[in-house]
Amino acid sequence: MFGKRMKLFKLLGFEVGVDQSWLILAVLITWSLATGVFPHYFEGFSTATYIWMAIIGAVGFFASIIFHELCHSLVARRFGLRIKGITLFIFGGVAQMEEEPPSAKAEFMMAIAGPLSSIALGVGFYGISLVAADPASTQPVTAVLAYLAFINLLLAGFNLLPAFPLDGGRVLRSLLWRWKKNLRWATHISSQIGSGFGVVLIVLGLLSVITGNFFGGIWWFVIGMFLRGASQQSYHQLLMRRALEGEAVRRFMSSDPVTVTRGITVEDLVEDYIYKYQYKMYPVVEDGRLVGCVTLNQVKKVPREERASRSVGDIADACTAANTVHPDFDAMKALATMSRTGSSRLMVVDGDRLVGVVALKDMLKFLSLKIDLEEE
């Protein structure tokens, strides 16, 4: 779902970060508030005042999203769920769970916490705006508070739509799960509804563009595309978790991997291994011990005229937790490691000895076969 993520700070033990796409949303919201929303609804202020109102309003909006996701995370922690962190991105924010909720009750409580927190913020901001409404000097403050009240109530309303993976869709899934005692079925139904809502937003976006509301239409179209894709992806992730549940890396690993030694030249590595096997990473082994790994990127840094005189030992890197796993390592976690690092192969080690290599294509092949065989 995300591109490059930048860490901001930690809040109550949860890491808060932003995706690169969030910068687009931050600029769009600040610009629209400064040039459109505040001048239209609150006339008579200077340009500088509108800019400051927009900046404070945007900061308040993103703080509200963090509070919304923090409430999800706190409830998830209460039920023993691990949260990777809170990430702001172009469509708002998300608390990244490492696993599915353990029960329908946990799903319901975690899902409803977000909208309830936004409603509480909306009511709170509205109440403060009423108290501060009289003095003329506080009109810009009142305007920002009124905006934050409205945007939080809007955020709650949108999230309560029964479109998975929105909060309302998760509430729906929890109810279906409790009814049928079948998480997979509940996820399938709620994700289908979520995908349907996405299609509706796409159609509304296209109609808005046709009727002259170009920017609003494009925004609804993009949100619809995101919602449709996210609902389908969420169902596929559940299928992946279920298919790999309880599986260890040793089931998928090749126990006779292609390895190289430190003494061969980079030129021999290219001619005899890279061109022959087309892998991007090779374990470096001496006397059965894993002493490092060499990748295509490292080879590319060596000038062609030096490849015959440089050895693999000169450019190989030490093995790290990012490219090695134990044979009993959880297969789902190995898949997550591959996704995080962008690597399609991991070395399987027991102590300092290489016992195999696990490849992404082998795991995906297993996933495809198991899901196909067990499709309900």
C-alpha positions as CSV (number, residue, x, y, z in Angstrom):
1,M,0.0,0.0,0.0
2,F,2.8,2.4,0.9
3,G,5.9,3.8,-0.8
4,K,8.8,5.2,1.1
5,R,8.0,5.8,4.7
6,M,9.5,8.4,7.0
7,K,9.4,8.1,10.8
8,L,8.2,11.2,12.7
9,F,7.9,10.3,16.3
10,K,6.7,7.7,18.9
11,L,3.4,8.2,20.7
12,L,2.4,5.9,23.6
13,G,4.8,3.2,22.2
14,F,3.5,3.4,18.6
15,E,5.7,4.7,15.8
16,V,4.1,7.5,13.7
17,G,5.3,8.0,10.2
18,V,4.3,9.5,6.9
19,D,4.3,8.1,3.4
20,Q,5.7,10.2,0.6
21,S,2.1,10.5,-0.8
22,W,1.1,12.4,2.3
23,L,3.0,15.5,1.2
24,I,0.6,15.8,-1.8
25,L,-2.4,15.7,0.5
26,A,-0.8,18.2,3.0
27,V,-0.2,20.7,0.2
28,L,-3.7,20.2,-1.4
29,I,-5.5,20.7,1.9
30,T,-3.5,23.7,3.0
31,W,-3.9,25.3,-0.5
32,S,-7.6,24.6,-0.6
33,L,-8.2,26.0,2.9
34,A,-6.2,29.2,2.3
35,T,-7.7,30.0,-1.2
36,G,-11.1,28.4,-1.1
37,V,-12.7,27.2,2.1
38,F,-11.9,29.9,4.6
39,P,-12.2,32.9,2.2
40,H,-15.6,31.6,1.1
41,Y,-17.1,31.0,4.5
42,F,-15.3,33.5,6.6
43,E,-14.9,36.8,4.7
44,G,-12.9,39.9,5.6
45,F,-9.5,38.6,6.7
46,S,-6.1,39.3,5.2
47,T,-4.3,36.9,3.0
48,A,-1.7,36.3,5.7
49,T,-4.5,35.4,8.2
50,Y,-6.0,32.9,5.7
51,I,-2.6,31.3,5.2
52,W,-2.1,30.9,9.0
53,M,-5.6,29.6,9.4
54,A,-5.0,27.0,6.7
55,I,-1.7,25.9,8.2
56,I,-3.2,25.5,11.7
57,G,-6.3,23.8,10.2
58,A,-4.2,21.3,8.2
59,V,-2.1,20.5,11.3
60,G,-5.3,20.0,13.3
61,F,-6.7,17.8,10.6
62,F,-3.6,15.5,10.6
63,A,-3.5,15.5,14.4
64,S,-7.1,14.4,14.3
65,I,-6.2,11.5,12.0
66,I,-3.4,10.4,14.3
67,F,-5.8,10.5,17.2
68,H,-8.3,8.4,15.3
69,E,-5.7,5.8,14.4
70,L,-4.2,5.9,17.9
71,C,-7.6,4.9,19.4
72,H,-7.6,2.0,17.0
73,S,-4.1,1.0,18.1
74,L,-4.8,1.3,21.8
75,V,-7.9,-1.0,21.5
76,A,-5.9,-3.4,19.4
77,R,-3.2,-3.5,22.0
78,R,-5.8,-4.2,24.7
79,F,-6.8,-7.3,22.7
80,G,-3.2,-8.4,22.3
81,L,-2.8,-7.4,18.6
82,R,0.6,-6.1,17.5
83,I,0.6,-2.8,15.6
84,K,3.6,-2.0,13.4
85,G,2.9,1.7,13.6
86,I,0.6,4.5,12.4
87,T,1.2,5.9,8.9
88,L,-0.2,9.0,7.3
89,F,-0.7,8.8,3.5
90,I,-2.6,10.5,0.7
91,F,-6.0,9.0,1.8
92,G,-5.6,9.7,5.5
93,G,-4.0,7.3,7.9
94,V,-3.8,3.7,8.9
95,A,-2.8,1.6,11.9
96,Q,-0.8,-1.2,10.4
97,M,-1.8,-4.6,12.1
98,E,0.6,-7.5,11.9
99,E,-2.2,-10.1,12.2
100,E,-6.0,-10.5,12.0
101,P,-8.1,-9.8,15.2
102,P,-8.4,-12.8,17.4
103,S,-12.2,-12.6,17.7
104,A,-15.3,-10.8,16.3
105,K,-15.5,-8.8,19.5
106,A,-12.0,-7.6,19.2
107,E,-12.6,-6.6,15.5
108,F,-15.8,-4.7,16.5
109,M,-14.3,-2.8,19.4
110,M,-11.1,-1.9,17.4
111,A,-13.1,-0.8,14.4
112,I,-15.7,1.3,16.2
113,A,-13.0,3.1,18.3
114,G,-11.9,5.2,15.4
115,P,-15.2,6.8,14.4
116,L,-16.2,7.3,18.0
117,S,-13.0,9.2,18.6
118,S,-13.6,11.4,15.6
119,I,-17.2,12.1,16.7
120,A,-15.9,13.0,20.2
121,L,-13.3,15.4,18.6
122,G,-15.9,16.9,16.3
123,V,-18.3,17.6,19.2
124,G,-15.4,18.9,21.3
125,F,-14.2,21.3,18.7
126,Y,-17.8,22.5,18.0
127,G,-18.4,23.2,21.7
128,I,-15.1,25.2,22.0
129,S,-16.0,27.2,18.8
130,L,-19.4,28.2,20.4
131,V,-17.6,29.4,23.6
132,A,-15.1,31.4,21.5
133,A,-17.6,32.8,19.0
134,D,-18.3,36.2,20.5
135,P,-15.2,38.4,20.5
136,A,-14.2,39.7,17.0
137,S,-10.6,39.1,17.7
138,T,-11.2,35.3,18.0
139,Q,-13.1,35.0,14.7
140,P,-10.1,33.3,12.9
141,V,-9.8,30.9,15.8
142,T,-13.5,30.2,15.7
143,A,-13.3,29.5,12.0
144,V,-10.5,27.0,12.4
145,L,-12.3,25.3,15.3
146,A,-15.6,25.1,13.2
147,Y,-13.6,23.5,10.3
148,L,-12.0,20.9,12.6
149,A,-15.4,20.1,14.1
150,F,-16.9,19.6,10.6
151,I,-13.9,17.6,9.2
152,N,-13.9,15.2,12.2
153,L,-17.6,14.5,11.9
154,L,-17.2,14.0,8.2
155,L,-14.2,11.7,8.8
156,A,-16.4,9.7,11.2
157,G,-19.3,9.5,8.8
158,F,-17.2,8.4,5.8
159,N,-15.4,5.8,7.9
160,L,-18.7,4.3,9.1
161,L,-19.7,3.4,5.5
162,P,-20.0,-0.4,5.4
163,A,-17.2,-0.6,2.9
164,F,-14.3,-2.9,3.9
165,P,-11.5,-2.0,4.8
166,L,-13.1,1.2,6.2
167,D,-14.1,1.1,9.8
168,G,-17.7,0.6,9.0
169,G,-16.7,-2.3,6.7
170,R,-14.8,-3.9,9.6
171,V,-17.8,-3.4,11.9
172,L,-19.8,-5.3,9.2
173,R,-17.2,-8.0,9.0
174,S,-17.2,-8.5,12.8
175,L,-21.0,-8.9,12.8
176,L,-20.9,-11.4,9.9
177,W,-18.0,-13.2,11.6
178,R,-20.0,-13.5,14.8
179,W,-23.0,-14.7,12.9
180,K,-21.4,-17.4,10.8
181,K,-18.2,-18.1,12.9
182,N,-16.2,-17.9,9.6
183,L,-13.7,-15.1,9.2
184,R,-12.9,-15.9,5.6
185,W,-16.5,-15.8,4.5
186,A,-17.1,-12.6,6.5
187,T,-14.1,-11.0,4.9
188,H,-15.1,-12.1,1.4
189,I,-18.6,-10.6,1.7
190,S,-17.5,-7.3,3.3
191,S,-14.7,-6.9,0.8
192,Q,-17.1,-7.4,-2.1
193,I,-19.3,-4.7,-0.6
194,G,-16.3,-2.5,-0.2
195,S,-15.3,-3.1,-3.8
196,G,-18.9,-2.2,-4.8
197,F,-18.7,1.1,-2.9
198,G,-15.4,1.8,-4.8
199,V,-17.2,1.3,-8.1
200,V,-20.0,3.7,-7.0
201,L,-17.4,6.4,-6.1
202,I,-15.6,5.9,-9.4
203,V,-18.9,6.4,-11.3
204,L,-19.8,9.5,-9.2
205,G,-16.4,10.9,-9.9
206,L,-16.8,10.4,-13.7
207,L,-20.2,12.0,-13.6
208,S,-18.8,15.0,-11.6
209,V,-16.1,15.5,-14.3
210,I,-18.7,15.4,-17.0
211,T,-20.9,17.9,-15.3
212,G,-18.0,20.3,-14.8
213,N,-16.7,19.6,-11.3
214,F,-13.3,18.4,-12.6
215,F,-11.2,18.5,-9.4
216,G,-13.9,17.1,-7.2
217,G,-14.7,14.4,-9.7
218,I,-11.0,13.3,-10.0
219,W,-10.7,13.1,-6.2
220,W,-13.8,10.9,-5.9
221,F,-12.6,8.8,-8.8
222,V,-9.1,8.3,-7.1
223,I,-10.7,7.5,-3.7
224,G,-13.0,5.0,-5.4
225,M,-10.0,3.3,-7.1
226,F,-8.2,3.1,-3.9
227,L,-11.2,1.7,-1.9
228,R,-11.8,-0.9,-4.6
229,G,-8.1,-2.0,-4.6
230,A,-7.8,-1.9,-0.8
231,S,-10.9,-4.1,-0.3
232,Q,-9.6,-6.7,-2.8
233,Q,-6.1,-6.6,-1.4
234,S,-7.3,-7.0,2.2
235,Y,-9.1,-10.2,1.2
236,H,-6.1,-11.6,-0.6
237,Q,-3.9,-10.8,2.4
238,L,-6.3,-12.9,4.6
239,L,-6.1,-15.8,2.2
240,M,-2.3,-15.5,2.2
241,R,-2.2,-15.5,6.0
242,R,-4.5,-18.5,6.2
243,A,-2.6,-20.4,3.5
244,L,0.8,-19.9,5.2
245,E,-0.6,-20.3,8.8
246,G,1.7,-22.6,10.7
247,E,4.1,-23.2,7.8
248,A,7.9,-23.0,8.3
249,V,10.4,-21.7,5.8
250,R,12.0,-25.2,5.6
251,R,8.9,-26.4,3.6
252,F,9.7,-24.0,0.8
253,M,13.5,-23.8,0.8
254,S,15.8,-25.4,-1.8
255,S,18.3,-27.5,0.1
256,D,20.8,-27.5,-2.7
257,P,21.2,-23.8,-3.5
258,V,23.7,-22.2,-6.0
259,T,26.6,-20.8,-4.0
260,V,29.9,-19.1,-4.8
261,T,33.3,-18.9,-3.0
262,R,35.2,-15.8,-2.0
263,G,38.1,-16.6,-4.3
264,I,36.4,-16.5,-7.7
265,T,36.7,-13.3,-9.7
266,V,33.8,-10.9,-10.3
267,E,34.1,-11.7,-14.0
268,D,33.6,-15.4,-13.3
269,L,30.7,-14.6,-11.1
270,V,29.0,-12.7,-14.0
271,E,29.8,-15.2,-16.7
272,D,29.4,-18.5,-14.8
273,Y,26.6,-17.6,-12.3
274,I,24.6,-14.4,-13.0
275,Y,24.2,-15.0,-16.7
276,K,23.6,-18.8,-16.2
277,Y,21.1,-18.8,-13.3
278,Q,19.8,-15.2,-13.5
279,Y,19.6,-14.7,-9.7
280,K,20.3,-11.3,-8.1
281,M,21.8,-12.6,-4.9
282,Y,24.3,-15.5,-4.3
283,P,25.4,-16.9,-0.9
284,V,29.2,-16.9,-0.3
285,V,30.2,-20.2,1.3
286,E,33.5,-21.5,2.6
287,D,33.8,-25.1,4.1
288,G,30.0,-25.2,4.4
289,R,29.9,-22.0,6.4
290,L,28.0,-18.9,5.2
291,V,30.5,-16.0,5.2
292,G,28.5,-13.4,3.3
293,C,26.4,-12.7,0.2
294,V,27.0,-10.9,-3.1
295,T,24.3,-9.1,-5.0
296,L,23.8,-7.8,-8.5
297,N,24.0,-4.2,-7.2
298,Q,27.4,-4.8,-5.8
299,V,28.7,-6.3,-9.1
300,K,27.4,-3.2,-11.0
301,K,29.5,-1.0,-8.8
302,V,32.7,-2.7,-10.1
303,P,34.0,-1.2,-13.3
304,R,34.2,-3.7,-16.2
305,E,37.9,-3.4,-16.6
306,E,38.4,-4.4,-12.9
307,R,36.1,-7.4,-12.8
308,A,38.9,-9.8,-13.8
309,S,41.2,-8.6,-11.0
310,R,38.6,-8.2,-8.2
311,S,37.3,-11.2,-6.2
312,V,33.9,-11.9,-4.8
313,G,35.5,-11.6,-1.3
314,D,36.4,-8.0,-2.1
315,I,32.7,-6.9,-2.6
316,A,30.6,-9.4,-0.6
317,D,28.6,-8.1,2.3
318,A,28.2,-9.7,5.7
319,C,24.9,-11.6,6.3
320,T,22.2,-9.7,8.2
321,A,18.7,-10.3,9.6
322,A,17.4,-8.7,6.4
323,N,18.6,-11.5,4.1
324,T,18.8,-14.6,6.4
325,V,16.2,-16.7,8.2
326,H,16.2,-19.9,10.3
327,P,14.6,-23.1,8.9
328,D,11.8,-22.8,11.5
329,F,11.1,-19.2,10.8
330,D,7.4,-18.4,10.1
331,A,6.8,-18.4,6.3
332,M,4.4,-15.4,6.5
333,K,7.1,-13.3,8.3
334,A,9.6,-14.4,5.7
335,L,7.2,-13.1,3.0
336,A,6.9,-9.8,4.9
337,T,10.7,-9.6,5.1
338,M,10.9,-10.0,1.3
339,S,8.3,-7.3,0.8
340,R,10.0,-4.9,3.1
341,T,13.5,-5.4,1.7
342,G,12.6,-5.9,-2.0
343,S,14.5,-9.2,-2.1
344,S,13.1,-12.2,-3.9
345,R,15.4,-14.8,-2.1
346,L,16.4,-15.3,1.5
347,M,19.3,-17.5,2.8
348,V,18.2,-20.2,5.3
349,V,20.8,-20.6,8.0
350,D,21.3,-22.8,11.1
351,G,24.0,-21.2,13.2
352,D,26.7,-20.3,10.7
353,R,25.8,-23.0,8.2
354,L,23.8,-22.5,5.0
355,V,21.1,-25.1,4.8
356,G,19.1,-23.7,1.9
357,V,17.6,-20.7,0.1
358,V,13.9,-19.8,0.0
359,A,12.6,-18.0,-3.1
360,L,9.5,-15.8,-3.5
361,K,8.4,-17.6,-6.6
362,D,8.2,-20.9,-4.8
363,M,6.2,-19.5,-1.9
364,L,3.8,-17.8,-4.3
365,K,3.3,-21.0,-6.3
366,F,2.4,-22.8,-3.1
367,L,0.0,-20.0,-2.1
368,S,-1.7,-20.2,-5.5
369,L,-2.1,-24.0,-5.4
370,K,-3.4,-24.1,-1.8
371,I,-5.9,-21.2,-2.3
372,D,-7.1,-22.8,-5.5
373,L,-7.6,-26.2,-3.8
374,E,-9.3,-24.9,-0.7
375,E,-11.5,-22.3,-2.4
376,E,-15.0,-22.4,-0.9
